[in-house]
Amino acid sequence: HPRDRQLYAIYVLAAYYGTGGAQALLDEALGDGPAMLWVAKENPRATAFYARNGFRFDGVEQIDPYAPTITDARMVR
């Protein structure tokens, strides 16, 4: 892996979008240090959130074996 720290998942119910909950979780889990994560490539809300937090796609993708219609893309910072 390109980073020692990997974010596994952040899920926030739609009713809580915009409340800062996801930001608080991300900040608590990772701070602002180097990290990596996998995100569904076709999830613009999530990818925009991670991009605002300094993550960028590094070109590595994989198919989720439990959801073969989803392509996951790696983001790093």
For each residue, the residues with C-beta under 8 A, 3 or more apart:
1: 4 6 36
2: 36 58 74 76
3: 6 34 35 36 76
4: 1 34
5: 30 33 34 35 36
6: 1 3 35 36 37
7: 10 26 29 30 35 36 37
8: 37
9:
10: 7 22 25 26 29
11:
12: 16 17 21 22 25
13: 16
14: 17
15:
16: 12 13 19 21
17: 12 14 45
18:
19: 16
20: 23 24
21: 12 16 24 25
22: 10 12 25 26 49
23: 20 26 27 53
24: 20 21 27 28
25: 10 12 21 22 28 29
26: 7 10 22 23 29 30 53
27: 23 24 30 31 32
28: 24 25
29: 7 10 25 26
30: 5 7 26 27 33 35
31: 27
32: 27 54
33: 5 30
34: 3 4 5 76 77
35: 3 5 6 7 30 55 76 77
36: 1 2 3 5 6 7 74 75 76 77
37: 6 7 8 50 55 74 75
38: 62 72 73 74 75
39: 43 46 47 50 72 73 75
40: 43 46 70 71 72 73
41: 47 61 70 71 72 73
42: 70 71
43: 39 40 46 47
44: 47 48
45: 17 48 49
46: 39 40 43 49 50
47: 39 41 43 44 50 51 57 73 75
48: 44 45 51 52
49: 22 45 46 52 53
50: 37 39 46 47 53 55 75
51: 47 48 54 55 56 75
52: 48 49
53: 23 26 49 50 77
54: 32 51 77
55: 35 37 50 51 75 76 77
56: 51 75 76 77
57: 47 73 74 75
58: 2 74 75 76
59: 74
60: 73 74
61: 41 71 72 73 74
62: 38 71 72 74
63: 68 70 71 72
64: 67 68 70 71 72
65: 68
66:
67: 64 70
68: 63 64 65
69:
70: 40 41 42 63 64 67
71: 40 41 42 61 62 63 64
72: 38 39 40 41 61 62 63 64
73: 38 39 40 41 47 57 60 61
74: 2 36 37 38 57 58 59 60 61 62
75: 36 37 38 39 47 50 51 55 56 57 58
76: 2 3 34 35 36 55 56 58
77: 34 35 36 53 54 55 56
